[in-house]
Amino acid sequence: MGKDFDENDDEMYVTLELDDGTEVECVIITIFEANNRDYIALLPSEGKEADDGEVFLYRYSEDKDGNPDLTNIESDEEFEVVSEAFDEWLDAQEYDEIVGEDEE
């Protein structure tokens, strides 16, 4: 899987090369922790995956020079833990938006 990071405006993008050789440009939603490991959530910006609202989850790390590295999640059990952590992050974001609107 290939990846290129790009900064546009206030959003960060990554271009993924999928196993079938196609490239998908994705917006970085967040980097979050689950089970003492960092993960990244990506939202495709166009194509079928974007139309479906599909979110890609990958392990996230940086090499000694600070360059990002994404790797596939290796097991269904790990994916379940990561999906649950991402869902909790999403719930917290929605809660913050609702509370923030009420305070104004």
C-alpha positions as CSV (number, residue, x, y, z in Angstrom):
1,M,0.0,0.0,0.0
2,G,1.5,3.3,-1.0
3,K,0.7,6.7,0.5
4,D,1.5,10.4,0.0
5,F,0.6,13.1,2.5
6,D,-0.4,16.5,1.3
7,E,-1.6,19.6,3.2
8,N,-4.4,21.6,1.5
9,D,-6.0,24.5,3.4
10,D,-6.8,23.3,6.9
11,E,-7.2,19.6,5.9
12,M,-4.6,17.0,5.6
13,Y,-4.8,14.5,2.7
14,V,-3.2,11.2,2.0
15,T,-3.3,9.3,-1.4
16,L,-3.6,5.6,-0.9
17,E,-2.6,3.0,-3.4
18,L,-5.0,0.1,-2.9
19,D,-4.2,-3.6,-3.4
20,D,-5.7,-3.5,-6.9
21,G,-3.5,-0.6,-7.9
22,T,-6.1,2.1,-7.9
23,E,-5.4,5.4,-6.0
24,V,-7.8,7.0,-3.6
25,E,-7.3,10.5,-2.2
26,C,-8.5,10.6,1.4
27,V,-9.0,13.3,4.1
28,I,-7.3,12.5,7.4
29,I,-10.2,12.5,9.9
30,T,-8.0,11.9,13.0
31,I,-5.2,10.0,14.5
32,F,-6.3,8.2,17.7
33,E,-5.1,5.6,20.2
34,A,-6.5,2.1,20.9
35,N,-4.8,-0.7,22.8
36,N,-1.7,1.5,23.3
37,R,-1.2,1.8,19.6
38,D,-1.9,4.7,17.2
39,Y,-4.4,4.4,14.4
40,I,-5.5,6.8,11.6
41,A,-9.0,7.3,10.2
42,L,-9.3,8.3,6.5
43,L,-12.3,9.4,4.6
44,P,-12.1,9.0,0.8
45,S,-12.8,12.4,-1.0
46,E,-14.2,10.9,-4.2
47,G,-15.3,7.7,-5.9
48,K,-17.5,4.8,-4.8
49,E,-15.9,4.7,-1.3
50,A,-16.7,8.4,-0.8
51,D,-20.3,7.9,-2.0
52,D,-20.7,5.0,0.5
53,G,-19.3,7.1,3.3
54,E,-16.7,4.4,3.9
55,V,-13.9,5.2,6.4
56,F,-10.5,3.5,6.2
57,L,-8.7,2.6,9.4
58,Y,-5.0,1.8,9.5
59,R,-2.2,1.4,12.0
60,Y,-0.3,4.7,12.2
61,S,3.4,5.2,13.1
62,E,6.3,7.4,12.3
63,D,9.8,6.4,11.3
64,K,12.8,7.9,13.1
65,D,12.7,10.9,10.7
66,G,9.0,11.6,11.5
67,N,7.7,10.3,8.2
68,P,4.2,8.7,8.6
69,D,3.7,5.0,8.0
70,L,0.4,3.3,7.5
71,T,0.0,-0.5,7.8
72,N,-3.1,-2.8,7.6
73,I,-4.9,-3.9,10.7
74,E,-4.0,-7.6,10.9
75,S,-6.9,-9.3,12.6
76,D,-10.7,-9.1,13.0
77,E,-10.3,-8.8,16.8
78,E,-7.9,-5.8,16.4
79,F,-10.3,-4.2,13.8
80,E,-13.2,-4.5,16.3
81,V,-11.2,-2.8,19.0
82,V,-10.1,0.0,16.6
83,S,-13.6,0.4,15.2
84,E,-15.1,0.8,18.6
85,A,-12.4,3.4,19.6
86,F,-13.1,5.3,16.5
87,D,-16.9,5.2,17.1
88,E,-16.3,6.5,20.6
89,W,-14.2,9.4,19.2
90,L,-17.0,10.2,16.7
91,D,-19.5,10.2,19.6
92,A,-17.3,12.6,21.6
93,Q,-17.0,14.9,18.6
94,E,-20.8,15.0,18.1
95,Y,-21.2,15.7,21.8
96,D,-18.7,18.5,21.7
97,E,-20.6,20.1,18.8
98,I,-23.9,19.9,20.6
99,V,-22.6,21.3,23.9
100,G,-20.7,24.0,22.0
101,E,-23.8,25.1,20.2
102,D,-25.8,25.2,23.4
103,E,-23.2,27.4,25.1
104,E,-23.4,30.1,22.4
